[in-house]
Amino acid sequence: MKQSSKEGYNLGSNITRAEMAKIAVNVGKISPTECTGKIFSDVTIELGDLCGYIEAAANAGIINGTAQKFRPADFITRAESLKMLLSTAGIVPSLEDQ
């Protein structure tokens, strides 16, 4: 996250799915990859460094790398962000959780 003003971070603002992927990769101490643009049809080099973070998250199993699109510019939901962070921590739901 970047500081958006001299007052500080916009902690009450929405974040995108791409930004959350970057946060999850950083929390998990995973190195971003070189962007290939081959994992998701809508994740390309035009996203800048976010592409490498999204692809690293997909390679690490934090996000589903088998989907055709990632929707990087969409705002992330609380459920999606929680799933990313739990996946980063290695916590996956079991059948007992359902």
C-alpha positions as CSV (number, residue, x, y, z in Angstrom):
1,M,0.0,0.0,0.0
2,K,1.2,3.4,-0.8
3,Q,0.7,6.5,1.4
4,S,-1.8,8.5,-0.5
5,S,-1.5,11.8,1.3
6,K,0.6,13.6,3.8
7,E,-2.1,12.7,6.5
8,G,-1.3,9.0,6.0
9,Y,-2.8,5.8,4.6
10,N,-6.4,5.6,3.4
11,L,-7.3,2.8,5.8
12,G,-11.0,3.2,5.3
13,S,-10.8,3.0,1.5
14,N,-11.5,-0.1,-0.6
15,I,-8.6,-2.1,-2.1
16,T,-8.5,-4.1,-5.3
17,R,-8.0,-7.8,-5.7
18,A,-4.5,-7.0,-7.2
19,E,-3.5,-4.9,-4.2
20,M,-4.7,-7.7,-1.8
21,A,-2.6,-10.3,-3.7
22,K,0.4,-8.1,-3.2
23,I,-0.3,-7.8,0.5
24,A,-0.8,-11.6,0.8
25,V,2.5,-12.3,-1.0
26,N,4.4,-9.8,1.2
27,V,2.8,-11.3,4.4
28,G,3.8,-14.7,3.3
29,K,7.3,-13.6,2.5
30,I,6.9,-14.9,-1.0
31,S,9.1,-13.4,-3.8
32,P,7.1,-11.9,-6.6
33,T,7.7,-13.6,-10.0
34,E,8.6,-12.2,-13.3
35,C,5.3,-11.4,-15.1
36,T,4.5,-13.9,-17.8
37,G,0.9,-12.9,-18.5
38,K,0.0,-16.6,-19.0
39,I,-1.9,-17.4,-15.8
40,F,-4.9,-15.2,-16.1
41,S,-6.1,-13.5,-19.3
42,D,-6.6,-10.2,-17.6
43,V,-3.3,-10.1,-15.7
44,T,-0.6,-8.7,-18.0
45,I,2.6,-6.6,-17.8
46,E,0.3,-3.5,-18.1
47,L,-0.4,-4.0,-14.3
48,G,3.3,-3.3,-13.6
49,D,4.7,-5.0,-10.5
50,L,1.2,-6.2,-9.5
51,C,1.3,-8.8,-12.3
52,G,4.3,-10.5,-10.6
53,Y,2.6,-10.5,-7.2
54,I,-0.6,-11.9,-8.6
55,E,1.3,-14.7,-10.5
56,A,3.3,-15.5,-7.4
57,A,0.1,-15.8,-5.3
58,A,-1.3,-18.1,-7.9
59,N,1.9,-20.2,-8.0
60,A,1.8,-20.4,-4.2
61,G,-1.9,-21.5,-4.1
62,I,-3.1,-18.4,-2.4
63,I,-5.4,-17.7,-5.3
64,N,-7.0,-20.0,-7.8
65,G,-4.6,-20.2,-10.8
66,T,-7.0,-22.3,-12.8
67,A,-9.6,-19.6,-13.4
68,Q,-9.5,-17.8,-16.7
69,K,-9.7,-14.3,-15.2
70,F,-8.6,-12.7,-11.9
71,R,-10.4,-9.4,-12.1
72,P,-7.5,-7.4,-10.7
73,A,-9.2,-4.0,-10.7
74,D,-12.3,-5.2,-8.9
75,F,-12.6,-4.3,-5.2
76,I,-12.0,-7.3,-3.0
77,T,-14.7,-8.5,-0.6
78,R,-14.0,-9.3,3.0
79,A,-14.5,-13.0,2.3
80,E,-12.0,-13.0,-0.6
81,S,-9.4,-11.1,1.5
82,L,-9.8,-13.4,4.4
83,K,-9.4,-16.5,2.1
84,M,-6.2,-15.0,0.7
85,L,-4.7,-14.4,4.2
86,L,-5.8,-17.8,5.5
87,S,-4.3,-19.4,2.4
88,T,-1.1,-17.5,3.0
89,A,-1.0,-18.8,6.5
90,G,-1.5,-22.4,5.2
91,I,-5.0,-22.6,6.7
92,V,-7.5,-24.3,4.3
93,P,-11.1,-25.2,5.0
94,S,-11.9,-28.9,5.6
95,L,-15.1,-30.8,5.1
96,E,-15.6,-30.6,8.9
97,D,-15.8,-26.8,8.6
98,Q,-18.9,-27.0,6.4
